Amino acid sequence: MPKVALTTLGCKVNQFETETMEGLFKKSGYDIVPFEEKADFYVINTCSVTSLGDRKSRQIIRRAQRTNDKAIIAVCGCYSQVHPEEIKAIEGVRVVLGTKERSKIVEYVEQAAREDGILDEVGNIMEAREFEDIPIYDMPQRTRAFLKIEDGCQNFCSYCIIPYARGPVKSRHLDKIHSEAKKLVDAGFKEIVLTGIHLGAYGKDLGGEVTLADACREVLKVEGLKRLRLGSLESIELSPDLFALIREDERFCAHLHLPLQAGSDEVLKDMNRHYDTAEFGRLIEQVEREVPGVAVSTDIIVGFPGETEEQFARGLEFVEKMNFSRMHVFPYSKRSGTPAAERKDQIQETVKKERAHRMQELAARKTEEFHKSFLGKTMRVLFETNTEGITDGLTDNYIRVYTDDEVTCGEIYTVELLKLYKDGVWGKLTPQ
């Protein structure tokens, strides 16, 4: 039985796509082995959202080549879509795909094994108009299941390479979403996380007759589902219809990831974001008012070209007013081919690093404040992993809870939150 090892860099969408490819290999009789082991085939699903993602992708490709220099190495994902020539220049690479045609991954690696040279199947992603629907074959070894329902982005933020890597918006049809969700729940998953590259744009390519709220309703129809969580969502795409659903259905997790990106209106305009801080702030106030206990997490980019110290300070001041539960802080990363990369007013790396440090300090304090506000309360926790007698899991509003009580991973328990612990809180089970 031939051995194949797969690995993922980047986002939850990439993670889902790797799992579907793994299922295709299993269906074809391949033995899936850990990436560190010697295999006959390696598949690397790359990320290109930052230069660090590019660098890590190259390192992992070279690591696979060192592990077995006779193996067939296949590379797919955003990095290979945007810069296929860079991938082909790396020793050992035999198959190059982009962000489509992954349904044929087994066929391509087998073709490469029969032939010499590099098989280049990177097409023009801007011409792709259909969602690449690969059914789930094998269930991932997790307690939460990701379900990709959308691909592509047409926002063209001035710093972002992803629209060039993923192409236009492509939505999965409702009947396919329902059948895949049912498959996951029937397999024992209590929580489904809907993912997409531009999740809030779901349905825009289907004539505008269906929306993200419709996709959520389709999943919520599945009997036995305990939790539904949304991946990253643009704040301005929280429609009244979706808002009502989040508020009214208790299975909807009280957690929204709404990327702010900058706390200065001038920087937001330069980024080609489609809102200002006042609009964002009003929406957060509405969310907090109407969804009790909600967690709002966010992304922040610091050191965007032209960002002055005054603008950064205003950003800090704005974030200080927000009750973010978690903040992912990124120093601006120059991406070739984007408008921001062409600007002459790039910020020095030392300044970006210093600003990132200041924003991360604020982020840590915000998370601690959020966690403290729930101490003494009881919450439902879906437990995920056990390490040396301590089990951890997540509340519906994304607080990580640890306990040494006896629990079963994959099950939901009522827990009293007692004290801060590691990156979350320590809890004790309450009588059922």
Summary of the structure (lengths in Angstrom):
residues: 432
radius of gyration: 22.1
end to end distance: 47.3
largest distance: 64.4
contacts: 1476
relative contact order: 0.08
helix: 38%
strand: 24%
